[in-house]
């Protein structure tokens, strides 16, 4: 199997949560993990160090994307074929990493692959989405559900059943498998984002290098928090990130987004979502 690295950005996460994530990752296959600690209190995760787990202390709470970017020099040194971006509240199901690595091995055009994501109760998280319009993000937070249901269903590709592989538009940043050379070529995440939409941004840029693939044989369990729905401070951060994203790629006029989304909707509508391994 191709060797793999993983980076996990921590900020005051419970030790037992991080241990569960690490144990599940390393039960799948040999993965060298880089923990990037954004916490104020240092050394709280030192007992997790091992031959396959190292820790980088960041200068402070520098955010999700910038935290993962601190691991870039080390990833380059380790020379992995596949790099995993993993949330600390993820538990990886057996065979997940191997399945994603196999996607990369069998499809040289795939730059990013994503797994099936479920809640601890087994509820499916719709991790494959279109690239968002300003209306999509605004409506999901500020418009009554009965008014936004139709556009939300379209945005979340309601017609896709997550039961077979497909070429995707945008995948969830809770767990992403990058071809390492692609992750390095992208210089990781855009450091202007503190949190939110950095995964959409990097998927958008990665789509210019190759194919994004969803693989149902790979599955992870995620405690999806939706913090910006409960915190005004995080909501402000979400709005700031959305502004950065749309300023970069376009607000209402975004031909690249429209073309990718039309193609994605066409595949789902026609049922032609499968790709050849």
Backbone bond lengths (Angstrom), bond angles and torsions (degrees), N, CA, C in turn:
res aa  C-N    CA-C-N  psi(-1)  N-CA   C-N-CA  omega(-1)  CA-C   N-CA-C  phi
1 X - - - 1.449 - - 1.519 110.32 -
2 X 1.322 117.10 144.99 1.453 120.54 177.27 1.521 109.24 -64.58
3 X 1.318 116.65 142.88 1.456 118.39 179.59 1.520 110.55 -73.88
4 X 1.329 115.80 149.39 1.459 121.42 -175.03 1.516 110.54 -131.18
5 X 1.314 115.30 147.02 1.455 122.46 170.64 1.519 108.25 -116.77
6 X 1.326 115.59 163.69 1.460 121.05 176.75 1.511 108.93 -145.77
7 X 1.320 116.49 145.75 1.462 121.01 171.97 1.520 108.75 -121.89
8 X 1.339 114.61 139.51 1.463 122.39 179.68 1.517 106.97 -132.20
9 X 1.324 117.22 122.85 1.460 121.55 179.44 1.528 108.48 -95.70
10 X 1.332 115.37 127.74 1.460 121.98 -175.75 1.520 110.76 -112.50
11 X 1.322 114.95 144.13 1.461 120.80 170.50 1.520 108.30 -147.46
12 X 1.316 115.51 95.13 1.468 122.50 178.78 1.528 112.91 57.10
13 X 1.322 116.70 31.54 1.460 119.47 177.82 1.522 110.21 -74.39
14 X 1.340 117.93 144.77 1.466 120.06 176.57 1.527 110.64 -58.83
15 X 1.317 115.39 139.32 1.459 120.41 -178.14 1.520 111.58 -57.34
16 X 1.332 116.36 -41.23 1.467 119.36 -177.52 1.529 111.64 -66.81
17 X 1.338 117.22 -29.30 1.461 120.51 177.03 1.524 110.56 -67.40
18 X 1.324 116.09 -44.21 1.463 120.99 -179.78 1.528 110.02 -67.03
19 X 1.334 116.95 -40.05 1.464 120.57 177.62 1.519 111.04 -60.23
20 X 1.333 116.97 -42.99 1.470 120.52 179.77 1.522 111.34 -63.29
21 X 1.323 116.23 -40.08 1.462 120.83 177.92 1.523 110.59 -63.30
22 X 1.342 115.94 -48.68 1.468 120.41 -179.33 1.524 111.59 -61.89
23 X 1.326 116.64 -46.23 1.465 120.49 -178.60 1.521 111.12 -59.37
24 X 1.337 116.42 -41.96 1.465 119.66 -178.39 1.522 111.69 -69.72
25 X 1.332 116.53 -36.95 1.464 120.82 178.01 1.520 110.93 -63.53
26 X 1.320 116.17 -46.09 1.454 119.56 -173.51 1.518 112.63 -81.96
27 X 1.340 116.71 -14.44 1.467 119.25 173.43 1.518 110.85 -74.26
28 X 1.341 115.43 -25.33 1.466 119.85 -179.65 1.527 110.90 -69.61
29 X 1.292 116.21 -46.21 1.456 121.33 -173.16 1.518 107.65 -175.10
30 X 1.314 116.29 179.24 1.467 119.93 178.55 1.522 109.29 -75.77
31 X 1.330 116.25 112.68 1.456 122.08 178.88 1.525 108.32 -130.22
32 X 1.320 117.07 127.66 1.460 120.84 174.81 1.519 107.72 -88.96
33 X 1.348 116.20 120.30 1.464 121.59 -172.00 1.524 110.58 -106.46
34 X 1.336 114.61 135.19 1.460 122.17 175.15 1.523 107.38 -112.90
35 X 1.323 116.42 111.86 1.458 121.72 175.52 1.527 108.27 -89.14
36 X 1.316 116.50 124.82 1.466 121.26 176.62 1.524 107.04 -107.70
37 X 1.326 115.94 114.22 1.461 120.53 -172.55 1.521 110.68 -98.97
38 X 1.343 115.64 110.73 1.464 122.60 176.44 1.525 112.26 -91.61
39 X 1.317 117.94 1.27 1.464 121.64 -174.31 1.525 111.51 -67.99
40 X 1.336 115.31 153.16 1.462 120.78 175.99 1.521 109.77 -70.26
41 X 1.330 116.31 -45.70 1.468 120.81 179.08 1.521 109.76 -78.70
42 X 1.318 117.31 121.38 1.450 121.75 -178.00 1.530 111.26 -87.95
43 X 1.311 114.38 162.43 1.471 123.78 170.91 1.531 114.36 72.04
44 X 1.331 118.33 7.65 1.456 118.88 -177.66 1.532 111.93 -72.49
45 X 1.325 117.32 -17.05 1.471 120.46 -178.93 1.525 112.53 -111.47
46 X 1.328 117.04 10.42 1.470 120.47 -173.80 1.524 112.91 -57.08
47 X 1.324 117.79 -33.03 1.459 120.15 -178.08 1.525 112.78 -66.93
48 X 1.336 116.98 -11.43 1.460 120.47 179.90 1.529 112.71 -86.27
49 X 1.332 116.89 -8.76 1.462 119.77 179.41 1.529 110.28 -61.51
50 X 1.328 115.43 140.63 1.463 120.75 175.39 1.516 107.59 -157.95
51 X 1.320 116.22 -173.46 1.462 119.09 178.59 1.527 111.65 -64.32
52 X 1.349 116.83 -22.92 1.466 120.80 -178.63 1.522 113.03 -112.08
53 X 1.325 117.09 4.72 1.464 121.00 179.98 1.522 109.13 -133.12
54 X 1.330 116.93 121.48 1.456 120.95 175.96 1.516 109.44 -124.45
55 X 1.319 116.33 161.53 1.465 121.53 -175.40 1.521 109.50 -125.87
56 X 1.325 115.29 132.90 1.462 122.65 171.68 1.517 107.25 -112.65
57 X 1.320 117.85 123.98 1.460 122.14 175.22 1.519 108.83 -88.17
58 X 1.331 116.32 120.64 1.461 120.12 179.60 1.528 109.84 -79.91
59 X 1.337 118.29 168.25 1.466 120.51 179.33 1.531 113.26 -67.67
60 X 1.313 117.22 -13.27 1.467 122.54 -177.43 1.513 108.48 165.43
61 X 1.326 116.88 -160.72 1.456 119.78 178.99 1.529 109.15 -80.50
62 X 1.322 115.38 85.16 1.464 120.77 -173.09 1.533 112.34 -91.46
63 X 1.329 117.70 -0.31 1.452 120.40 176.66 1.515 113.38 99.54
64 X 1.329 114.80 172.79 1.464 122.74 -173.89 1.524 112.07 -67.47
65 X 1.319 116.81 -59.15 1.463 120.54 -174.65 1.511 113.15 -65.50
66 X 1.335 116.43 -45.29 1.465 119.59 179.54 1.525 110.81 -64.59
67 X 1.340 116.50 -31.56 1.458 119.77 175.96 1.519 111.54 -63.57
68 X 1.317 116.63 -48.55 1.465 119.58 177.77 1.521 111.46 -62.23
69 X 1.318 116.46 -34.26 1.470 119.64 -179.52 1.529 112.68 -66.43
70 X 1.343 117.28 -25.09 1.459 119.07 176.82 1.528 111.79 -62.02
71 X 1.328 116.65 -23.51 1.462 120.81 -179.45 1.528 112.75 -83.73
72 X 1.324 118.39 -7.57 1.471 120.60 -174.80 1.530 113.73 -55.86
73 X 1.347 119.84 -48.00 1.477 118.45 179.93 1.527 112.24 -60.27
74 X 1.328 116.67 -39.08 1.461 120.11 -179.16 1.524 111.26 -69.75
75 X 1.316 116.72 -38.40 1.468 120.81 177.38 1.529 109.77 -59.97
76 X 1.321 115.14 -42.64 1.469 120.14 179.37 1.529 110.41 -62.81
77 X 1.327 116.95 -41.66 1.469 121.02 179.02 1.525 111.64 -64.06
78 X 1.310 116.69 -40.57 1.466 120.69 -175.88 1.530 112.22 -72.21
79 X 1.319 117.85 -23.65 1.461 121.75 174.78 1.510 115.17 65.55
80 X 1.328 117.58 36.54 1.468 119.95 179.84 1.522 110.80 -71.85
81 X 1.319 115.26 159.97 1.465 120.72 175.31 1.528 111.44 -88.25
82 X 1.347 115.71 -33.83 1.463 121.66 -177.51 1.525 108.32 -128.02
83 X 1.336 115.96 135.25 1.461 119.75 176.01 1.526 109.39 -120.03
84 X 1.323 115.24 131.13 1.460 122.52 -178.66 1.520 110.19 -102.24
85 X 1.322 116.22 131.02 1.459 122.67 171.44 1.525 106.10 -103.16
86 X 1.333 116.25 117.44 1.465 120.61 -167.56 1.524 110.73 -129.40
87 X 1.327 116.83 132.42 1.460 120.98 170.47 1.524 109.60 -75.05
88 X 1.330 118.11 146.71 1.465 119.43 -178.98 1.522 114.07 -69.38
89 X 1.344 117.87 -17.22 1.465 120.45 179.48 1.524 111.95 -94.45
90 X 1.324 115.68 26.62 1.471 123.16 177.97 1.525 109.68 -101.69
91 X 1.318 115.81 139.51 1.462 121.90 166.66 1.523 106.54 -119.24
92 X 1.321 115.80 124.43 1.461 121.98 -174.19 1.526 109.80 -90.32
93 X 1.309 116.69 127.86 1.456 121.35 178.58 1.533 110.26 -76.02
94 X 1.350 117.74 150.07 1.470 121.16 179.68 1.527 112.10 -52.87
95 X 1.322 115.68 136.23 1.458 121.85 177.74 1.504 114.98 86.27
96 X 1.330 117.90 -6.75 1.464 121.43 -175.15 1.526 111.96 -62.11
97 X 1.330 116.41 -53.43 1.464 119.46 -176.48 1.524 110.57 -62.86
98 X 1.333 116.60 -43.16 1.468 119.86 179.29 1.522 111.48 -59.02
99 X 1.340 116.61 -40.30 1.468 120.34 -179.06 1.521 110.91 -64.69
100 X 1.335 117.23 -40.89 1.464 120.26 -179.58 1.520 111.72 -71.41
101 X 1.325 115.98 -38.03 1.464 119.91 176.23 1.528 110.17 -63.18
102 X 1.324 116.51 -37.88 1.461 120.26 179.51 1.525 111.15 -65.78
103 X 1.328 117.20 -35.62 1.464 120.05 175.00 1.526 110.00 -58.21
104 X 1.327 116.17 -45.30 1.463 120.41 179.62 1.528 111.73 -64.79
105 X 1.338 115.65 -38.78 1.462 119.57 -178.07 1.523 111.65 -68.44
106 X 1.327 116.65 -36.55 1.462 120.12 -174.86 1.523 113.29 -90.59
107 X 1.341 116.92 -17.27 1.461 121.05 -178.63 1.524 110.17 -126.53
108 X 1.332 118.48 90.71 1.466 120.90 -179.64 1.527 113.89 -60.19
109 X 1.338 116.75 -18.57 1.466 119.68 -178.76 1.526 113.02 -85.77
110 X 1.338 117.96 -7.56 1.459 120.91 -179.23 1.525 109.88 -82.05
111 X 1.323 116.40 125.60 1.461 121.47 178.16 1.527 111.89 -100.18
112 X 1.333 116.48 -31.50 1.463 121.88 -178.93 1.519 108.61 -139.52
113 X 1.334 116.12 139.09 1.459 121.01 175.08 1.525 109.21 -130.17
114 X 1.313 115.93 146.59 1.461 120.55 -179.35 1.508 111.12 -130.83
115 X 1.346 117.19 149.98 1.457 121.70 -178.81 1.527 112.61 -92.23
116 X 1.298 115.59 174.40 1.462 122.96 167.19 1.523 106.99 -73.67
117 X 1.320 117.45 133.10 1.459 122.11 -177.31 1.519 109.73 -117.50
118 X 1.324 116.58 128.39 1.459 121.17 178.85 1.525 109.59 -128.12
119 X 1.327 116.12 160.28 1.458 121.96 175.36 1.525 109.31 -80.76
120 X 1.334 118.27 168.71 1.474 119.79 175.97 1.526 112.89 -57.26
121 X 1.348 116.29 -24.40 1.471 120.26 178.29 1.520 112.24 -87.43
122 X 1.339 116.50 -0.69 1.453 120.46 178.33 1.519 114.70 91.45
123 X 1.341 117.52 5.32 1.464 120.58 179.90 1.524 110.07 -76.25
124 X 1.323 116.34 133.42 1.459 122.09 -178.81 1.517 111.12 -68.61
125 X 1.326 116.37 133.14 1.460 122.02 170.84 1.518 107.34 -99.37
126 X 1.324 116.72 127.23 1.459 120.97 -175.72 1.534 108.91 -79.99
127 X 1.323 114.64 85.32 1.470 121.92 -172.44 1.518 113.34 -83.08
128 X 1.321 118.66 -15.44 1.474 122.24 178.05 1.522 108.44 -97.47
129 X 1.304 116.31 118.09 1.459 120.56 -176.99 1.527 110.51 -133.34
130 X 1.319 115.00 168.47 1.454 120.25 167.63 1.523 108.85 -74.14
131 X 1.324 116.98 167.37 1.453 119.19 168.15 1.527 107.79 -73.63
132 X 1.332 117.93 134.09 1.467 120.26 -169.49 1.514 113.87 -75.48
133 X 1.322 114.21 150.72 1.458 122.57 165.74 1.524 107.41 -97.17
134 X 1.322 119.10 164.60 1.465 119.60 174.45 1.526 112.71 -55.63
135 X 1.338 116.90 -36.20 1.462 119.74 179.79 1.523 111.22 -63.83
136 X 1.322 117.94 -41.17 1.458 121.01 179.94 1.523 111.72 -54.68
137 X 1.329 116.85 -48.54 1.455 120.51 -176.02 1.529 111.70 -74.42
138 X 1.324 116.86 -36.63 1.462 120.04 178.34 1.526 110.92 -67.74
139 X 1.320 116.62 -46.77 1.467 120.91 -174.20 1.520 112.29 -64.99
140 X 1.345 117.20 -35.05 1.459 120.31 -176.86 1.530 112.22 -66.08
141 X 1.344 117.45 -19.25 1.459 120.26 -177.62 1.522 114.34 -111.95
142 X 1.325 116.47 -29.69 1.459 118.24 -169.22 1.531 114.76 -121.29
143 X 1.323 117.91 -3.45 1.465 121.25 -176.83 1.525 109.12 -113.45
144 X 1.347 118.52 136.74 1.469 120.24 177.65 1.527 111.44 -53.84
145 X 1.335 114.98 143.95 1.472 120.41 -173.16 1.521 112.48 -57.46
146 X 1.336 117.55 -36.27 1.468 118.57 -176.43 1.522 112.16 -68.28
147 X 1.344 116.69 -21.79 1.458 119.84 177.92 1.531 112.56 -87.30
148 X 1.326 116.61 -26.24 1.464 119.81 -175.90 1.527 113.04 -106.19
149 X 1.344 118.20 -0.54 1.464 120.74 -173.29 1.518 112.26 -57.55
150 X 1.326 117.44 -43.41 1.467 120.47 -175.93 1.523 111.32 -65.83
151 X 1.329 117.36 -47.28 1.473 119.70 -179.62 1.527 110.46 -68.82
152 X 1.334 117.04 -33.34 1.459 120.44 178.85 1.528 110.48 -66.79
153 X 1.337 116.55 -41.35 1.470 120.72 179.19 1.526 110.53 -63.40
154 X 1.306 116.85 -38.96 1.465 121.22 177.80 1.521 110.01 -65.65
155 X 1.347 116.27 -47.15 1.458 122.16 -178.32 1.529 110.88 -60.40
156 X 1.344 117.25 -39.39 1.456 121.65 -178.47 1.532 113.11 -90.09
157 X 1.327 117.77 10.70 1.471 122.28 176.05 1.534 110.42 52.66
158 X 1.328 114.51 56.43 1.462 120.52 -175.79 1.520 113.33 -55.31
159 X 1.336 117.37 -26.49 1.458 120.37 -178.33 1.518 114.59 -75.30
160 X 1.333 117.40 -11.79 1.461 120.08 -178.34 1.521 110.03 -89.28
161 X 1.340 117.07 131.68 1.465 122.07 -172.53 1.531 113.90 -99.01
162 X 1.314 118.69 0.10 1.466 122.38 177.57 1.533 112.65 60.03
163 X 1.309 115.84 31.35 1.469 120.06 -177.32 1.521 113.00 -110.37
164 X 1.317 117.72 1.40 1.461 120.84 177.12 1.526 109.81 -154.31
165 X 1.330 118.00 160.96 1.471 120.77 -179.85 1.518 111.81 -62.99
166 X 1.315 115.79 151.36 1.466 118.70 174.13 1.520 110.24 -154.77
167 X 1.308 114.80 155.73 1.449 121.05 169.98 1.521 107.07 -78.97
168 X 1.326 116.16 124.66 1.460 121.61 -171.95 1.519 111.27 -106.76
169 X 1.333 115.37 166.14 1.463 121.25 173.09 1.524 109.03 -93.87
170 X 1.329 116.80 -60.81 1.456 121.62 -177.95 1.522 109.38 -131.38
171 X 1.334 117.01 137.75 1.459 123.60 -178.50 1.525 109.97 -119.20
172 X 1.325 116.35 156.66 1.463 120.90 -177.98 1.525 112.05 -71.84
173 X 1.339 115.74 136.74 1.455 121.29 178.12 1.512 114.62 -75.97
174 X 1.347 117.60 -0.17 1.467 119.53 177.41 1.523 111.39 -62.28
175 X 1.340 116.08 -31.84 1.466 121.03 176.79 1.523 107.76 -157.43
176 X 1.313 115.55 113.22 1.463 121.31 179.36 1.517 109.67 -130.25
177 X 1.310 116.32 136.66 1.468 121.93 174.87 1.527 107.72 -107.11
178 X 1.323 116.27 115.05 1.462 122.30 179.27 1.521 109.97 -101.61
179 X 1.311 117.16 142.06 1.450 118.76 160.76 1.534 104.82 -63.97
180 X 1.310 116.92 123.23 1.465 119.62 -169.64 1.525 112.00 -57.13
181 X 1.313 117.44 -41.18 1.466 119.47 -179.29 1.531 110.99 -61.46
182 X 1.331 116.96 -31.76 1.465 120.32 177.60 1.523 110.85 -72.43
183 X 1.338 116.72 -42.93 1.463 120.42 178.83 1.524 110.57 -59.95
184 X 1.327 116.24 -41.51 1.464 120.44 178.63 1.529 111.01 -69.29
185 X 1.334 116.76 -39.34 1.469 120.28 179.44 1.532 111.06 -63.57
186 X 1.329 116.89 -31.82 1.461 121.82 178.59 1.529 112.21 -80.30
187 X 1.353 116.19 -7.00 1.467 121.24 -173.54 1.526 111.15 58.33
188 X 1.340 114.95 34.67 1.453 120.06 177.70 1.516 112.00 67.34
189 X 1.321 115.00 -146.18 1.458 121.42 -176.86 1.520 111.15 -83.01
190 X 1.317 116.05 154.82 1.458 121.13 174.15 1.532 107.64 -68.31
191 X 1.334 118.32 118.75 1.464 120.84 -174.19 1.524 114.45 -71.02
192 X 1.326 117.96 -6.13 1.463 119.34 -179.87 1.527 112.30 -73.33
193 X 1.337 116.54 -21.58 1.463 119.85 178.17 1.526 109.29 -84.96
194 X 1.330 116.80 131.25 1.461 119.89 173.09 1.531 109.14 -82.23
195 X 1.318 116.76 -49.20 1.456 122.83 171.16 1.528 107.30 -161.44
196 X 1.325 116.03 159.66 1.469 124.82 -177.13 1.537 111.76 78.58
197 X 1.319 114.86 130.93 1.465 126.20 175.33 1.516 114.96 69.21
198 X 1.345 118.08 -3.29 1.467 117.62 174.69 1.516 110.28 -66.22
199 X 1.350 118.10 -27.56 1.459 120.22 177.53 1.526 111.03 -73.29
200 X 1.341 117.10 -37.85 1.472 120.47 176.78 1.526 109.46 -65.22
201 X 1.320 116.05 -42.54 1.469 121.63 179.27 1.533 110.81 -59.32
202 X 1.347 116.95 -48.35 1.469 118.32 -176.03 1.526 110.80 -71.85
203 X 1.340 118.32 -32.35 1.468 119.76 174.47 1.527 110.48 -64.07
204 X 1.317 116.10 -39.03 1.468 120.77 179.16 1.529 110.32 -62.33
205 X 1.329 116.31 -44.38 1.463 120.06 -179.65 1.530 111.22 -71.90
206 X 1.340 116.75 -36.97 1.464 120.37 179.21 1.520 111.68 -66.84
207 X 1.330 117.05 -30.14 1.458 121.02 179.44 1.528 111.91 -64.59
208 X 1.327 116.33 -19.86 1.466 120.17 176.75 1.524 111.62 -79.66
209 X 1.341 116.50 -15.73 1.465 121.02 -179.88 1.525 112.61 -97.01
210 X 1.313 117.05 -21.75 1.464 119.91 -176.49 1.509 111.69 173.57
211 X 1.325 115.22 -154.01 1.464 122.21 -172.89 1.521 110.82 -96.35
212 X 1.345 115.99 140.82 1.453 122.27 167.86 1.520 107.37 -98.36
213 X 1.326 117.28 132.13 1.457 121.09 -172.79 1.520 111.45 -125.60
214 X 1.336 115.58 135.42 1.460 121.30 170.55 1.520 108.50 -97.76
215 X 1.347 116.84 133.65 1.468 121.35 -178.25 1.530 110.16 -125.79
216 X 1.342 118.17 107.80 1.469 121.00 -176.32 1.516 114.92 -70.86
217 X 1.345 118.08 -18.29 1.461 120.10 177.49 1.522 111.64 -70.73
218 X 1.326 116.21 -17.65 1.467 121.73 176.10 1.523 107.98 -97.39
219 X 1.325 117.05 131.02 1.464 120.00 -178.42 1.522 110.68 -140.45
220 X 1.343 115.51 140.40 1.463 122.04 174.85 1.519 108.74 -131.56
221 X 1.327 115.11 156.05 1.466 122.35 175.32 1.519 107.53 -105.33
222 X 1.325 116.44 131.64 1.466 121.33 -174.07 1.522 110.00 -132.52
223 X 1.333 115.61 129.74 1.457 120.42 171.79 1.524 107.27 -86.71
224 X 1.324 116.36 91.43 1.467 121.84 -173.01 1.516 109.37 -79.80
225 X 1.348 116.85 115.74 1.458 120.59 -169.86 1.520 116.98 -88.71
226 X 1.357 118.25 -34.96 1.458 123.06 -175.12 1.535 111.59 50.33
227 X 1.347 114.35 53.23 1.455 119.75 -176.03 1.518 114.13 -60.19
228 X 1.344 118.40 -30.79 1.461 119.70 -176.62 1.517 112.07 -70.98
229 X 1.340 118.07 -12.72 1.452 120.73 176.29 1.526 110.85 -80.27
230 X 1.334 117.57 -15.65 1.457 121.30 -174.35 1.526 113.03 -116.10
231 X 1.313 118.19 -13.95 1.459 121.63 -174.44 1.519 110.47 -126.00
232 X 1.362 116.03 126.64 1.458 119.24 178.85 1.522 110.93 -65.82
233 X 1.342 116.91 -37.22 1.465 120.33 179.03 1.518 111.08 -61.21
234 X 1.355 116.56 -44.24 1.461 120.12 179.60 1.525 111.37 -70.95
235 X 1.345 116.36 -32.11 1.460 119.15 175.35 1.521 110.54 -62.24
236 X 1.346 116.71 -42.46 1.471 120.18 177.02 1.522 110.60 -60.93
237 X 1.341 116.44 -38.84 1.465 119.95 178.96 1.518 110.47 -65.95
238 X 1.335 116.18 -37.41 1.462 120.21 178.43 1.533 110.49 -64.19
239 X 1.326 116.54 -43.29 1.469 121.02 178.92 1.532 110.27 -63.52
240 X 1.340 116.66 -41.51 1.470 120.27 178.68 1.524 110.81 -61.59
241 X 1.344 116.33 -43.33 1.467 120.11 -179.93 1.520 111.16 -65.86
242 X 1.331 116.69 -40.13 1.468 120.25 178.48 1.524 110.32 -61.65
243 X 1.335 116.08 -40.29 1.468 119.91 178.59 1.525 110.53 -63.18
244 X 1.338 117.20 -43.76 1.463 120.97 176.86 1.526 110.74 -58.67
245 X 1.338 115.50 -45.98 1.466 120.31 -176.33 1.525 110.97 -62.46
246 X 1.328 116.33 -51.05 1.470 118.79 -175.94 1.526 112.03 -71.43
247 X 1.321 117.56 -30.23 1.469 118.77 173.78 1.525 110.71 -63.37
248 X 1.328 116.35 -32.36 1.462 120.26 -178.19 1.527 111.97 -77.60
249 X 1.329 116.55 -46.47 1.469 120.02 -170.80 1.520 113.78 -104.00
250 X 1.311 117.94 -14.72 1.458 120.26 -179.18 1.518 111.21 117.28
251 X 1.312 115.74 143.32 1.460 121.40 -179.66 1.532 108.92 -87.23
252 X 1.318 117.43 -94.64 1.465 118.82 -178.95 1.519 111.63 -83.65
253 X 1.312 117.02 -28.74 1.468 120.77 178.76 1.533 108.89 -100.23
254 X 1.328 116.50 103.11 1.465 122.25 -178.75 1.531 106.95 -148.32
255 X 1.314 116.00 88.36 1.466 120.55 -173.49 1.527 112.17 -65.99
256 X 1.332 116.76 -36.13 1.459 119.65 179.43 1.524 110.20 -63.00
257 X 1.336 116.75 -47.76 1.463 120.93 177.41 1.521 110.76 -58.20
258 X 1.322 116.66 -47.10 1.462 120.21 -176.61 1.521 111.25 -61.54
259 X 1.329 117.17 -40.41 1.469 120.79 -179.33 1.523 111.12 -67.67
260 X 1.336 117.51 -44.02 1.467 120.80 179.59 1.523 110.04 -64.68
261 X 1.336 116.82 -43.80 1.461 120.17 -179.00 1.524 112.29 -65.55
262 X 1.328 117.23 -40.17 1.470 119.82 177.37 1.518 110.67 -61.05
263 X 1.331 116.34 -44.08 1.467 120.04 179.99 1.526 110.98 -63.21
264 X 1.347 115.93 -41.14 1.457 120.19 179.88 1.524 111.08 -65.15
265 X 1.308 117.64 -45.88 1.460 121.33 178.36 1.521 111.11 -62.86
266 X 1.318 116.09 -36.97 1.461 119.61 177.81 1.513 111.95 -63.22
267 X 1.335 117.49 -40.52 1.465 120.55 178.64 1.525 111.41 -65.58
268 X 1.335 115.86 -42.12 1.465 119.32 -179.67 1.526 110.76 -67.24
269 X 1.324 116.53 -44.45 1.473 121.20 -178.30 1.514 111.40 -63.61
270 X 1.325 116.94 -40.82 1.464 120.57 -177.95 1.512 113.33 -82.52
271 X 1.349 114.92 -12.94 1.461 118.64 -175.76 1.514 112.74 82.63
272 X 1.336 117.56 3.89 1.461 121.77 -176.56 1.525 110.32 -89.96
273 X 1.339 116.34 51.22 1.467 119.63 -177.86 1.505 113.23 -92.32
274 X 1.330 117.50 -11.75 1.455 119.95 -176.65 1.530 111.07 -71.90
275 X 1.287 115.61 148.13 1.462 119.71 171.43 1.509 108.63 -123.96
276 X 1.316 115.38 156.35 1.471 120.03 -179.99 1.512 109.69 -82.22
277 X 1.326 116.09 130.39 1.456 120.04 176.48 1.512 109.89 -78.17
